[in-house]
Amino acid sequence: MMMNQMNQQQLLHWIDMVSFAVVDMTEYLDTHPHDEKALEYFNHYEDLRRSALRAYGEKYGPLTIDTAYPEKHWTWSMQPLPWEGGNC
């Protein structure tokens, strides 16, 4: 399923899965920094993660500060927080 066809819950689940792969490979690469296949795997899943975070941010509001893209004014702090019924 393409990210633009996912609902909010599906997209959050996808972000969780690719984020896990990124964190897992980060830990592996800390001890195996010259493993080229692992670095390719990491780069692939980091690209997927970045794309998913960007897609989520455009549709539901940014999950991370690095995907908060201000247009004319700063809106990061204006969205409802999770405990206020926010999109997370």
N, C-alpha and C positions, 0 to 999 in steps of 0.2 A: 504494500500500500504506500502510495506517495505521501509525503508529509502534508501537502496541501489538501489531501483528502481525509486526514486524520482529525478526529474531534479532539477536544482539549485533553481528555483523560488519556487517549491513545498517544498523543504527542508527548505528554509528560512521561508516560511509560517508556516510550522510545528514547527520550532524553536520559532517563535513568539507566537504560540498558547500555547506550553508547558511552555514557559517563563512567559506568562501571568498567567498561573495557579500557577506557583511557587511564583511569586510576590504576587498574591492574597492570597495564603495560608500563606505566610510569614507575611503579615499584620494581618491576622486572628489569627495566632499563637502568635503574639505579645501580643494579649489581651486574648487569650485562650490557654496558654502554656501546659495545662494538657489534652487537647483533643486528645486522642490517635488515633481516626479515622482520624482526620485532619492531624496529624503527619504522619500517614501511607500514606495518599493522597499526602502530600507534598513530602515524600521520593520517592514515585512512579514517580511523575512528575519531580522531580529533577533528577532521574536516566534517564528518557526519554530525558530530556533536555541535560544532559551531553553526552549521546550517540549521540544525533543529532548534537551537536556541534563538537564532535569528528569526526563523519562521514562527516560533512561539511568541516571541516579543512583538512581532508585527501584528499578530492576530489577537493576543490576549494581554499583552504588556510584558515588559522584560522581566526575566527571572534573575539575571545577574547584571551587575553594573556595567560590565563590558558589552552587553547587548542593549543598553539603554542609549538610544540614538536621539539626542535632542534635536528638534527641528527649530522652532522659533523661541522656545523657552524650555526650561528644565522641568520634566514631568515625572522623573523617577520617584520622587517622594509624594507625588499626588495620587498615585494609584492606591487602592485599599490594600492593607497588609493582609497576610493569610488569615490571621485571627479576626480580621474585620470582614471576612468574606471575599478576600482577594482571589486572584486567579491561580495561586500556587496550590 
